[in-house]
Amino acid sequence: MFPDLARDDVFRLETARLWLRWPRASDAPAIHRFCSLWEVARYTARMPHPYPAGSAERFIYAAREANASGRDLTLVMTPSKGKRDVIGSISLESRGADRLTLGFALTPEAWGKGLATEAAHAMVKSGFGLTPAVETLANVRIENVASCRVLEKCGFTVMSSGLLGAPARGGLVECHTFRLTRQAWADAGVARRQTLAHQARSQTDGRL
């Protein structure tokens, strides 16, 4: 689904505070550190706890293979300034020919700073820009209020709620399924540009 641009391991997205790039073998210790935390694993469907030795390396290999094939796009988050250890991961996985599923995880030290929203916004923009996907979905545990809020700020709305499989959590868990269509994303972009244009005119008028 993803084009050649994203299949090259030099591919990178930049936000105000983050670089989102392909994972590397040298990232394994940092990935293992935050994936080993129950606070991170508890809300995921596939992250085992305790996190077995070698899991970070397997994650990196699988992500790079899926990225290279163009099937999915999994990137790690690093600060764009200062120490650039990996602080999280974010992915868009193909669901058929025209749908993507967004997922993300962030180390607790980086919670509450808007970084997940920043990364999610950049990934959704790239997903719609690089692929023919008509919608992006995301499944979130009902009690994971912070992740629900991230999706809402990116324009997602709840499509349904119910039990979904979470192998690493031992069975079914109650989740919200969020949805963002290409059309809704485009409409929101138009609204943002109109707001910025209005603000710019107001500032100009105020200086006259």
Stockholm file with secondary structure:
# STOCKHOLM 1.0

chainA/1-208         MFPDLARDDVFRLETARLWLRWPRASDAPAIHRFCSLWEVARYTARMPHPYPAGSAERFIYAAREANASGRDLTLVMTPSKGKRDVIGSISLESRGADRLTLGFALTPEAWGKGLATEAAHAMVKSGFGLTPAVETLANVRIENVASCRVLEKCGFTVMSSGLLGAPARGGLVECHTFRLTRQAWADAGVARRQTLAHQARSQTDGRL
#=GR chainA/1-208 SS CCCHHHHSTTCEEECSSEEEECCCGGGHHHHHHHHTCHHHHTTCSSCCSSCCTTHHHHHHHHHHHHHHHTSEEEEEEEESSSCCCCCEEEEEEECSSSEEEEEEEECGGGTTSSHHHHHHHHHHHHHHHHSCCSEEEEEEETTCHHHHHHHHHTTCEEEEEEEEEEGGGTEEEEEEEEEEEHHHHHHHHHHHHHHHHHHHHHHHHHHC
#=GC SS_cons         CCCHHHHSTTCEEECSSEEEECCCGGGHHHHHHHHTCHHHHTTCSSCCSSCCTTHHHHHHHHHHHHHHHTSEEEEEEEESSSCCCCCEEEEEEECSSSEEEEEEEECGGGTTSSHHHHHHHHHHHHHHHHSCCSEEEEEEETTCHHHHHHHHHTTCEEEEEEEEEEGGGTEEEEEEEEEEEHHHHHHHHHHHHHHHHHHHHHHHHHHC
//
